[in-house]
Amino acid sequence: MSKHKRKAKKDLFINKIILFAAIIEPLFTLPQAYIIFANQNARDVSLTTWIGFNVLTAIWIWYAYVNKEKIVLLYQVLYFIFNTLVIIGALVYGGTWL
């Protein structure tokens, strides 16, 4: 196999792994949202932290959009959505500001 074909195959493999990670990793935010809504309690959830995550995620979304980075855009949009669920739950069920 030529060097070019090996590199193309390697690039395709890493792109599949990154796409998988971009979809799966944000899903790890869902248990936090589930706990908040199931228990109707966000007393120990820091709104400051989660809003900070979303502000920085918005910057990443802007970067990905401007630079046409589709996987980064997907990844950050999913994070933004799931982080927003946590923020909504924290606002409704008594999250703290520190």
DSSP file (Angstrom, degrees, kcal/mol; ACC not computed):
  #  RESIDUE AA STRUCTURE BP1 BP2  ACC     N-H-->O    O-->H-N    N-H-->O    O-->H-N    TCO  KAPPA ALPHA  PHI   PSI    X-CA   Y-CA   Z-CA
    1    1 A M              0   0    0      0, 0.0     2,-0.0     0, 0.0     0, 0.0   0.000 360.0 360.0 360.0 135.7    0.0    0.0    0.0
    2    2 A S     >  -     0   0    0      1,-0.1     4,-2.3     4,-0.0     5,-0.2  -0.273 360.0-113.5 -72.6 160.4    1.4    3.4   -0.9
    3    3 A K  H  > S+     0   0    0      1,-0.2     4,-2.2     2,-0.2     5,-0.2   0.881 117.6  53.7 -59.8 -39.6    2.1    6.0    1.7
    4    4 A H  H  > S+     0   0    0      1,-0.2     4,-2.3     2,-0.2    -1,-0.2   0.911 109.0  47.5 -63.5 -43.6   -0.7    8.2    0.3
    5    5 A K  H  > S+     0   0    0      2,-0.2     4,-2.4     1,-0.2    -1,-0.2   0.879 111.0  51.6 -66.6 -38.7   -3.3    5.4    0.6
    6    6 A R  H  X S+     0   0    0     -4,-2.3     4,-2.5     2,-0.2    -1,-0.2   0.921 111.4  47.5 -63.2 -42.8   -2.2    4.6    4.2
    7    7 A K  H  X S+     0   0    0     -4,-2.2     4,-2.9     2,-0.2    -2,-0.2   0.912 111.9  49.7 -64.9 -42.1   -2.5    8.3    5.2
    8    8 A A  H  X S+     0   0    0     -4,-2.3     4,-2.2     2,-0.2    -1,-0.2   0.904 112.8  47.2 -63.2 -41.4   -6.0    8.5    3.5
    9    9 A K  H  X S+     0   0    0     -4,-2.4     4,-2.1     2,-0.2    -2,-0.2   0.904 113.3  48.6 -66.1 -41.6   -7.1    5.4    5.4
   10   10 A K  H  X S+     0   0    0     -4,-2.5     4,-2.4     2,-0.2     5,-0.2   0.916 111.3  50.2 -64.0 -44.4   -5.7    6.7    8.7
   11   11 A D  H  X S+     0   0    0     -4,-2.9     4,-2.1     1,-0.2    -2,-0.2   0.897 110.1  50.4 -61.9 -41.4   -7.4   10.1    8.1
   12   12 A L  H  X S+     0   0    0     -4,-2.2     4,-1.8     2,-0.2    -1,-0.2   0.908 110.6  50.1 -62.9 -42.4  -10.7    8.3    7.4
   13   13 A F  H  X S+     0   0    0     -4,-2.1     4,-2.1     2,-0.2    -2,-0.2   0.932 111.7  46.3 -62.6 -48.3  -10.4    6.2   10.6
   14   14 A I  H  X S+     0   0    0     -4,-2.4     4,-2.7     1,-0.2    -1,-0.2   0.865 110.0  55.1 -65.7 -35.1   -9.6    9.2   12.9
   15   15 A N  H  X S+     0   0    0     -4,-2.1     4,-2.2    -5,-0.2    -1,-0.2   0.887 108.0  48.8 -64.6 -37.9  -12.5   11.2   11.3
   16   16 A K  H  X S+     0   0    0     -4,-1.8     4,-2.2     2,-0.2    -2,-0.2   0.903 112.4  48.4 -66.5 -41.1  -14.9    8.3   12.2
   17   17 A I  H  X S+     0   0    0     -4,-2.1     4,-2.6     2,-0.2    -2,-0.2   0.925 112.3  48.4 -64.6 -44.1  -13.6    8.2   15.7
   18   18 A I  H  X S+     0   0    0     -4,-2.7     4,-2.7     2,-0.2    -2,-0.2   0.898 110.3  51.1 -65.0 -40.6  -13.9   12.0   16.1
   19   19 A L  H  X S+     0   0    0     -4,-2.2     4,-1.4     2,-0.2    -1,-0.2   0.928 111.0  49.1 -61.6 -44.3  -17.4   12.0   14.7
   20   20 A F  H  X S+     0   0    0     -4,-2.2     4,-2.7     1,-0.2     3,-0.4   0.934 113.4  46.3 -58.5 -47.8  -18.3    9.3   17.2
   21   21 A A  H  X S+     0   0    0     -4,-2.6     4,-2.5     1,-0.2    -2,-0.2   0.879 107.5  57.5 -63.5 -38.8  -16.8   11.2   20.1
   22   22 A A  H  < S+     0   0    0     -4,-2.7    -1,-0.2     1,-0.2    -2,-0.2   0.799 115.4  36.9 -64.1 -29.0  -18.5   14.5   19.0
   23   23 A I  H  X S+     0   0    0     -4,-1.4     4,-0.5    -3,-0.4    -2,-0.2   0.870 122.3  41.4 -88.6 -42.4  -21.9   12.8   19.3
   24   24 A I  H >X S+     0   0    0     -4,-2.7     3,-1.0    -5,-0.2     4,-0.5   0.912 104.4  61.9 -76.1 -44.4  -21.3   10.6   22.4
   25   25 A E  H >< S+     0   0    0     -4,-2.5     3,-1.8     1,-0.3     4,-0.2   0.892 101.0  51.3 -56.9 -46.8  -19.3   13.0   24.6
   26   26 A P  H >4 S+     0   0    0      0, 0.0     3,-2.0     0, 0.0     4,-0.4   0.802  97.1  70.9 -61.1 -24.8  -22.0   15.6   25.0
   27   27 A L  H X< S+     0   0    0     -3,-1.0     3,-1.3    -4,-0.5    -2,-0.2   0.743  81.1  73.8 -62.4 -21.6  -24.5   12.8   26.0
   28   28 A F  T << S+     0   0    0     -3,-1.8     4,-0.3    -4,-0.5    -1,-0.3   0.592  87.1  63.9 -69.3  -8.4  -22.6   12.5   29.3
   29   29 A T  T X> S+     0   0    0     -3,-2.0     4,-1.5    -4,-0.2     3,-0.8   0.735  84.4  77.1 -80.5 -25.4  -24.3   15.8   30.3
   30   30 A L  H <> S+     0   0    0     -3,-1.3     4,-3.0    -4,-0.4     5,-0.2   0.837  83.2  60.7 -60.7 -37.3  -27.7   14.2   30.2
   31   31 A P  H 3> S+     0   0    0      0, 0.0     4,-2.6     0, 0.0    -1,-0.2   0.892 104.1  51.7 -58.4 -36.4  -27.4   12.4   33.5
   32   32 A Q  H <> S+     0   0    0     -3,-0.8     4,-2.0    -4,-0.3    -2,-0.2   0.939 112.3  45.2 -63.0 -46.0  -27.0   15.7   35.3
   33   33 A A  H  X S+     0   0    0     -4,-1.5     4,-2.5     1,-0.2     5,-0.3   0.913 112.3  52.2 -63.0 -42.5  -30.1   17.1   33.6
   34   34 A Y  H  X S+     0   0    0     -4,-3.0     4,-3.2     1,-0.2     5,-0.3   0.930 108.6  49.9 -59.5 -46.6  -32.0   13.9   34.3
   35   35 A I  H  X S+     0   0    0     -4,-2.6     4,-2.3    -5,-0.2     6,-0.3   0.914 111.4  49.6 -59.4 -44.1  -31.1   14.0   38.0
   36   36 A I  H  X>S+     0   0    0     -4,-2.0     5,-1.3     1,-0.2     4,-1.1   0.949 117.8  38.0 -61.1 -49.9  -32.3   17.6   38.3
   37   37 A F  H  <5S+     0   0    0     -4,-2.5    -2,-0.2     2,-0.2    -1,-0.2   0.875 116.9  50.3 -74.0 -37.1  -35.6   17.0   36.6
   38   38 A A  H  <5S+     0   0    0     -4,-3.2    -1,-0.2    -5,-0.3    -2,-0.2   0.908 122.2  32.7 -67.2 -41.3  -36.3   13.6   38.2
   39   39 A N  H  <5S-     0   0    0     -4,-2.3    -1,-0.2    -5,-0.3    -2,-0.2   0.578  97.7-137.0 -89.4 -10.9  -35.6   14.9   41.7
   40   40 A Q  T  <5 +     0   0    0     -4,-1.1     2,-0.3    -5,-0.2    -3,-0.2   0.911  69.3 112.9  49.9  46.6  -36.9   18.4   41.0
   41   41 A N      < +     0   0    0     -5,-1.3    -2,-0.2    -6,-0.3    -1,-0.2  -0.957  31.6 160.7-150.5 124.5  -33.9   19.7   42.9
   42   42 A A    >   +     0   0    0     51,-2.6     3,-2.1    -2,-0.3    54,-0.4   0.013  35.8 128.2-129.0  26.1  -30.8   21.6   41.7
   43   43 A R  T 3  S+     0   0    0      1,-0.3    53,-0.1    50,-0.2    -1,-0.1   0.821  78.7  42.3 -54.4 -36.0  -29.7   22.9   45.1
   44   44 A D  T 3  S+     0   0    0     51,-0.1     2,-0.5    -3,-0.1    -1,-0.3   0.245  92.0 103.9 -97.4  12.7  -26.1   21.7   44.5
   45   45 A V    <   -     0   0    0     -3,-2.1    51,-2.6    49,-0.1     2,-0.8  -0.837  67.1-136.6 -99.6 129.3  -25.9   22.8   40.9
   46   46 A S  B  >  -a   96   0A   0     -2,-0.5     4,-2.1    49,-0.2    51,-0.2  -0.748  13.4-169.2 -89.0 110.3  -23.8   25.9   40.1
   47   47 A L  H  > S+     0   0    0     49,-3.6     4,-2.9    -2,-0.8     5,-0.3   0.873  89.0  60.2 -61.5 -37.0  -25.5   28.1   37.6
   48   48 A T  H  > S+     0   0    0     48,-0.6     4,-2.0     1,-0.2    -1,-0.2   0.920 107.3  45.0 -56.7 -45.6  -22.3   30.1   37.3
   49   49 A T  H  > S+     0   0    0      2,-0.2     4,-2.5     1,-0.2    -2,-0.2   0.949 115.9  44.0 -64.9 -50.3  -20.5   27.0   36.1
   50   50 A W  H  X S+     0   0    0     -4,-2.1     4,-2.0     2,-0.2    -2,-0.2   0.865 114.6  48.5 -69.8 -35.9  -23.1   25.9   33.6
   51   51 A I  H  X S+     0   0    0     -4,-2.9     4,-2.4     2,-0.2    -1,-0.2   0.893 110.6  53.0 -67.9 -38.2  -23.7   29.3   32.2
   52   52 A G  H  X S+     0   0    0     -4,-2.0     4,-2.3    -5,-0.3     5,-0.2   0.918 107.4  51.6 -59.5 -44.0  -19.9   29.8   31.9
   53   53 A F  H  X S+     0   0    0     -4,-2.5     4,-2.4     1,-0.2    -1,-0.2   0.922 111.2  47.9 -57.1 -44.0  -19.8   26.5   30.0
   54   54 A N  H  X S+     0   0    0     -4,-2.0     4,-2.2     2,-0.2    -2,-0.2   0.867 108.4  52.6 -70.3 -35.5  -22.5   27.7   27.6
   55   55 A V  H  X S+     0   0    0     -4,-2.4     4,-1.4     2,-0.2    -1,-0.2   0.945 114.4  43.1 -62.0 -46.7  -20.8   31.1   27.0
   56   56 A L  H  X S+     0   0    0     -4,-2.3     4,-2.0     1,-0.2    -2,-0.2   0.865 111.4  54.7 -68.4 -34.9  -17.6   29.4   26.1
   57   57 A T  H  X S+     0   0    0     -4,-2.4     4,-2.4    -5,-0.2    -1,-0.2   0.886 104.0  55.6 -63.8 -38.0  -19.5   26.8   24.0
   58   58 A A  H  X S+     0   0    0     -4,-2.2     4,-2.3     2,-0.2    -1,-0.2   0.881 105.8  51.7 -61.6 -37.7  -21.1   29.7   22.1
   59   59 A I  H  X S+     0   0    0     -4,-1.4     4,-2.5     2,-0.2    -1,-0.2   0.919 109.5  49.4 -64.3 -42.8  -17.6   31.0   21.2
   60   60 A W  H  X S+     0   0    0     -4,-2.0     4,-2.9     2,-0.2    -2,-0.2   0.891 109.1  52.7 -62.4 -39.0  -16.7   27.5   20.0
   61   61 A I  H  X S+     0   0    0     -4,-2.4     4,-2.5     2,-0.2    -2,-0.2   0.927 109.8  48.5 -62.1 -44.4  -19.9   27.4   17.9
   62   62 A W  H  X S+     0   0    0     -4,-2.3     4,-2.7     2,-0.2     5,-0.2   0.939 112.5  48.5 -59.6 -48.4  -18.9   30.7   16.3
   63   63 A Y  H  X S+     0   0    0     -4,-2.5     4,-2.5     1,-0.2    -2,-0.2   0.933 112.6  47.8 -56.9 -48.9  -15.4   29.5   15.6
   64   64 A A  H  <>S+     0   0    0     -4,-2.9     5,-2.6     1,-0.2     4,-0.4   0.886 113.1  48.4 -63.9 -39.1  -16.6   26.3   14.0
   65   65 A Y  H ><5S+     0   0    0     -4,-2.5     3,-0.9    -5,-0.2    -1,-0.2   0.943 113.1  46.4 -64.8 -48.7  -19.2   28.1   11.9
   66   66 A V  H 3<5S+     0   0    0     -4,-2.7    -2,-0.2     1,-0.2    -1,-0.2   0.879 119.7  40.4 -62.1 -38.9  -16.7   30.7   10.7
   67   67 A N  T 3<5S-     0   0    0     -4,-2.5    -1,-0.2    -5,-0.2    -2,-0.2   0.337 108.2-122.4 -95.3   6.6  -14.0   28.1    9.9
   68   68 A K  T < 5 +     0   0    0     -3,-0.9     2,-1.1    -4,-0.4    -3,-0.2   0.881  51.9 160.6  54.5  42.9  -16.5   25.5    8.5
   69   69 A E     >< -     0   0    0     -5,-2.6     4,-2.6     1,-0.2    -1,-0.2  -0.768  15.2-177.3 -94.5  89.3  -15.5   22.9   11.0
   70   70 A K  H  > S+     0   0    0     -2,-1.1     4,-2.6     1,-0.2    -1,-0.2   0.869  77.5  47.4 -62.4 -41.5  -18.6   20.7   10.7
   71   71 A I  H  > S+     0   0    0      2,-0.2     4,-2.6     1,-0.2    -1,-0.2   0.922 113.7  47.4 -68.9 -42.5  -17.6   18.1   13.4
   72   72 A V  H  > S+     0   0    0      2,-0.2     4,-2.6     1,-0.2     5,-0.2   0.900 112.4  51.6 -63.0 -39.8  -16.6   20.8   15.9
   73   73 A L  H  X S+     0   0    0     -4,-2.6     4,-2.6     2,-0.2     5,-0.2   0.938 111.1  46.4 -62.5 -47.9  -19.9   22.6   15.1
   74   74 A L  H  X S+     0   0    0     -4,-2.6     4,-2.4     1,-0.2     5,-0.2   0.945 113.6  49.8 -57.0 -50.2  -21.9   19.4   15.7
   75   75 A Y  H  X S+     0   0    0     -4,-2.6     4,-2.0     1,-0.2    -2,-0.2   0.918 114.9  42.1 -56.1 -49.8  -20.0   18.7   18.9
   76   76 A Q  H  X S+     0   0    0     -4,-2.6     4,-2.7     2,-0.2    -1,-0.2   0.849 111.3  54.2 -74.0 -34.4  -20.5   22.2   20.4
   77   77 A V  H  X S+     0   0    0     -4,-2.6     4,-2.4    -5,-0.2    -1,-0.2   0.923 109.7  48.9 -64.2 -42.7  -24.2   22.6   19.3
   78   78 A L  H  X S+     0   0    0     -4,-2.4     4,-2.5    -5,-0.2     5,-0.2   0.931 112.2  48.6 -61.4 -44.7  -25.0   19.3   21.1
   79   79 A Y  H  X S+     0   0    0     -4,-2.0     4,-3.1    -5,-0.2     5,-0.3   0.922 109.9  52.2 -59.3 -44.0  -23.1   20.5   24.2
   80   80 A F  H  X S+     0   0    0     -4,-2.7     4,-2.1     1,-0.2    -1,-0.2   0.920 110.9  47.3 -59.8 -45.0  -25.0   23.8   24.1
   81   81 A I  H  X S+     0   0    0     -4,-2.4     4,-1.5     2,-0.2    -1,-0.2   0.945 116.3  42.6 -61.9 -49.8  -28.3   22.1   23.9
   82   82 A F  H  X S+     0   0    0     -4,-2.5     4,-1.6     1,-0.2    -2,-0.2   0.874 113.6  51.6 -70.1 -36.8  -27.6   19.7   26.8
   83   83 A N  H  X S+     0   0    0     -4,-3.1     4,-2.4    -5,-0.2    -1,-0.2   0.890 106.5  55.9 -63.0 -38.4  -26.0   22.4   28.9
   84   84 A T  H  X S+     0   0    0     -4,-2.1     4,-2.8    -5,-0.3    -2,-0.2   0.867 102.4  55.6 -63.4 -36.2  -29.0   24.5   28.4
   85   85 A L  H  X S+     0   0    0     -4,-1.5     4,-2.4     2,-0.2    -1,-0.2   0.921 108.9  47.5 -59.5 -43.5  -31.2   21.7   29.8
   86   86 A V  H  X S+     0   0    0     -4,-1.6     4,-2.7     2,-0.2    -2,-0.2   0.922 112.0  50.0 -63.4 -43.7  -29.1   21.7   32.9
   87   87 A I  H  X S+     0   0    0     -4,-2.4     4,-2.6     2,-0.2    -2,-0.2   0.924 110.7  49.0 -62.1 -45.4  -29.3   25.5   33.2
   88   88 A I  H  X S+     0   0    0     -4,-2.8     4,-2.5     1,-0.2     5,-0.2   0.936 112.9  47.8 -60.2 -46.3  -33.1   25.4   32.8
   89   89 A G  H  X S+     0   0    0     -4,-2.4     4,-2.8     1,-0.2    -2,-0.2   0.902 111.9  50.0 -60.6 -41.2  -33.4   22.8   35.4
   90   90 A A  H  <>S+     0   0    0     -4,-2.7     5,-3.8     2,-0.2     4,-0.4   0.885 111.7  48.1 -66.5 -38.6  -31.1   24.7   37.7
   91   91 A L  H  <5S+     0   0    0     -4,-2.6     3,-0.5     3,-0.2    -2,-0.2   0.906 117.6  41.4 -67.1 -41.1  -33.2   27.9   37.2
   92   92 A V  H  <5S+     0   0    0     -4,-2.5    -2,-0.2    -5,-0.2    -1,-0.2   0.882 121.7  39.2 -73.3 -38.9  -36.5   26.1   37.9
   93   93 A Y  T  <5S-     0   0    0     -4,-2.8   -51,-2.6    -5,-0.2   -50,-0.2   0.015 121.5 -86.0-112.3  27.6  -35.3   23.9   40.8
   94   94 A G  T   5 +     0   0    0     -3,-0.5    -3,-0.2    -4,-0.4    -4,-0.1   0.852  54.0 179.2  85.6  37.4  -33.1   26.2   42.8
   95   95 A G      < -     0   0    0     -5,-3.8     2,-0.2    -8,-0.2   -49,-0.2  -0.282  27.7-117.6 -63.3 158.3  -29.5   26.1   41.4
   96   96 A T  B     -a   46   0A   0    -51,-2.6   -49,-3.6   -54,-0.4   -48,-0.6  -0.581   3.9-133.6 -98.4 162.5  -26.9   28.3   43.2
   97   97 A W              0   0    0    -51,-0.2   -51,-0.1    -2,-0.2    -1,-0.1   0.289 360.0 360.0 -98.5   9.4  -25.0   31.2   41.7
   98   98 A L              0   0    0    -53,-0.1    -1,-0.2   -50,-0.1   -52,-0.1   0.371 360.0 360.0-122.6 360.0  -21.6   30.1   43.1
